[in-house]
Amino acid sequence: MNTWQSVRAEVLARIRSREWPPGELIPTEQQLAVQMGCARATVNRALRELADSGIIERRRKVGTRVTATPSRRTTLEMPVIRHEVEALGLAYDYQMTSYSRSRPTEAAMHALQVGPDEELILIKAKYLADGRPHCCEAIWLNPHALPVIPAEDARTQPAHEWLARNVPLTHGRFSILAEGASGDCAHNLNVQAGTPVLTIERTNWSDATPISFSRQFYPPQHRLVSED
């Protein structure tokens, strides 16, 4: 256990096996360093990565706790782009543009807690509203943590809708940022490379396991509306 990646993998294994169930305090950094035969700084780096991904919670003078999840396995309610388009009174269309097995980007690797050589399923798609670009999406799925979505299914329905029907999602985390469009994103949105676009990143979990990481891109002047 001389690397933070191996310590992270061991901590994740104990969480997923329910040795440390949701809500439970785990051993201190010093205790873990002794157990795993490594430096405390190595443990600290591994726990920081897990905390950044929402798998554990760290509080000064309290300790490190496995993130609590609902005791009842429920289907996570996720925003559905189909509903968003139809609510505008526009005709909805979905098109898968590619389906491949791919090594993760740095962001996907961090979100899904996998190594750089791990092979993930990458699905790219675009959504249209009255035939105009509404959103383009890239979603990475961990085939070792959930049923594999067949390519033929991904052609007819968005991966998020498939996940909601087939996997017991318990919680998610999203972030919103502005980013310059590039590559497939710029092409599918019909904008010049470098044009700032609204970007939404989302990671979904089933209990303590992150299973999907997506990036959705919206054209300039898109308005994001949320109601409580």
Secondary structure, DSSP 4 states (H G I P E B T S, - for coil): --SHHHHHHHHHHHHHTTSS-TTPBPPPHHHHHHHHTS-HHHHHHHHHHHHHTTSEEEETTTEEEEPP--SS--PPP---HHHHHHHTT--EEEEEEEEEEEPPPHHHHHHHT--TT--EEEEEEEEEETTEEEEEEEEEE-TTTSPPPPHHHHHHS-HHHHHHHHS---EEEEEEEEEE--HHHHHHHT--TT-EEEEEEEEEEETTEEEEEEEEEE-TT-------
